Amino acid sequence: MSEHNFDLPRPAPLLIVISGPSGVGKDAVLARMKERGLPFHFVVTATTRPRRENEVHGRDYWFLSKDEFAHMIESDELIEYAIVYGDYKGIPKQQVREALASGKDVVLRIDVQGAETIRKLAPEALLIFLTTENEAELVTRLEKRQTETADELKLRIATARKELQRISAFDYVIINHDFRLEQSVDTIRAIIDAEHHRATPRKVSL
């Protein structure tokens, strides 16, 4: 009986999109993933919106002027960009390509509109939708933030209602319960681990 050597292919890096409406806790989830030292490359989004208290340039976002952002658009340096509540947000192309080339899984934190753009550009991307248990909880969280005017809050709530209808465009949905941040991070980690054990791996290219 002849022996045949076989080697399973090394799992290819994943492009992971974490998305969902404003107020569901995307920033908190990503911050906890970083604190736990999970082995991912976290892509920093560029934005023209003003920096909030406690936010750090280059860590939370790249805070750019509208002129700087326009230059990135003209130079084709963004994978995707969109106007979100009056400000521009975009994903720097080079940062994502370098991270994937290094063999690390790449995590993008992005709005729902941007997530669907990524799906068109990279059909094999892994899309995870974060949400709250119900709409009332989402409204309560947005009100507690006190970072928007009354009109801005109404716009965010109306946008969130529309975004919740887009769940079917995603691969997984996670309810990010209040005070259960660790559980949400554990679930994301479990999803990523399972994806690396697929018989037919996702092959991401950008």
N, C-alpha and C positions, 0 to 999 in steps of 0.2 A: 504494500500500500504506500503510494508516494505521498510525501508531505508537501504541503503548499503553504508558504508564508503569506500572511496577509497583514496589512496595516490599515487600520481605520484612519480616514483623513482627520487631520486636526480641525476642530471646529473653527469656521471662519468668524471674524468679528461681526457682531450685530450692530445695526443702526437702530437705536431704541428711541422712540418719541414718547415723551410723557406730556399729556395734554389734558384739556378740560376747561370748563368755564372759570372766570375770575372767582376767587373766593373758596375754591375747593382745597387749597393747600399745596399747590404744586411746588412753590418755593420752599415750604417747610419740609416736604418729603425729600426734595433734592438736597437740602441742607443736611438732613439727617443721614442720607446716603453718603454724603461726603465725610461727615463726622465719623461714621463707622468705617471709613477707609475702604469702601467697596472698590473693586479693581476695574473701574470704568474711567473713561475720559469724558469729563463733563464739558460740553461745548458752551461757551459764553455767548449769549445773544447780544447783538448790537442794537441800541435803541436811541431815539432822540428825546425820549421822555425825561423829565427832570429826575435827578437822583433823590430817593427818599432817605430819611434819617436811617442810619445804620447800614445803608448799602455801600458797597465798596466797588469802585471802578476797576474793571478787569476781573473781578470775582463774581459779583452778582450779574452785572451787565457791563458791556462797553458803552459808556455814556458819550454819545457823539453829538456834535452840532448838526443842524440840517445840511450845511455845506459839506461836512465830512461824510455824512451818510450818502448824499447825492454823488460824491466822488466814488464811493464804493459801488453804487448802482451803475454808474457810467463805466467803471473799470471791470464790470462783471465779476465782482469779488463776493457776491452773495448767492447762496443756493436758492434762497427764496426771501422775499420781504413783503411786508404788507403794512397798511395803515391800521393801527389798532387804537381805538378811542382817540383819534386825532394825532397820534405819534407813530413814527416809523419804527418797525422792529424787523430784524433780519438775521440770518444765520451765515457767518463767514465761511466761505467755501474751503479755503486752504486749511483752516483749522480742522474741519471734518475729514478731509482727505488724508491729512498727515496722521490723524488719530487712527483711522481705519488701517492705514499702511503699517502702523506700528503693531497691529494685531490686537489692540484693545477694543472692547466693546465701547461704542460711542453713545452717550446719552444727550438727547436734545430736549430742552423744556420749551414748549412752543404752544401757541394758541391753536384752536381747533381748525381755523382756516388754513394756517400754515402747515398743520399736520397733513391735511388733505393734499396740499401742494407737494409735500415730501413723498407721499404715497405715489403720486404721478411720476415724480422724478426717480424714485427708488422703490419700485413695487414690492421688494422683499424686506422693506423696513418693518420693524416690529412696533405697532402702534398701541399704546396703553392709554385708556381714558380714565382720568380720575374724576370722581363726582362725590356729592353728598348723598345722604340717605333720601332726602326729598328736597323739594324746592324751598319750603319754608326755612329749612336749616341753612340753605345757601344764602337766602336773603338776610338771615340773621348774621351770618358771618361777614357778609359785605357791609352791613350796617355797623358792625363792631369795629371794622378797620378804620372807619372815620378818615379815609384818605381821599374821598371824593365829595363833590358838592351834591346837593339833592338831585339836580338834573343828571349829573354824571352817574349817580347811583341808579337812577331809573334806566339809563342807557345800558349799564352793565347787566342789570336784571333782565331787561328785554333781550339783550344779546345772549345771555346765559340760557334763556328759555329756548332760543333758536338752536344754540349749540348742543343742548341736551337731545335734540332730535337727530343729531348726527352720529349717535353712538354706533350705529350699524357699520360705519366706515372704519371702525377700529377692530383690533384683534382681541383685546381684553378690556374689561371694565372692572375698576376697583372702587369700592365705596370707602372713602377716606374719612372714617369716623372721628369725631372730636375725641381727643385724649387717647387715640390708638395709633399714633404715628408709627410706632415700632411694627405694629401689625401690617400697616400699609407697605412699609419698606420690606418686611419679610416676604410679603406676597409678590412684590415686584421682583425680588431676588429669586424667588421660586419659579416665577414665569421665565425669567432669563435662563436659569439653570435648565429648565425643561426644554426650552428652545434649542439649547446646545446639545440636547440628546435626541433631536429629531433624526429620523432615518434619512430624510431628504432635507438637508440644511438650507436655510435661507442664504442666498448669495447676493450680497449687497454691492452695488456699484453706483458710483456717482460721476 
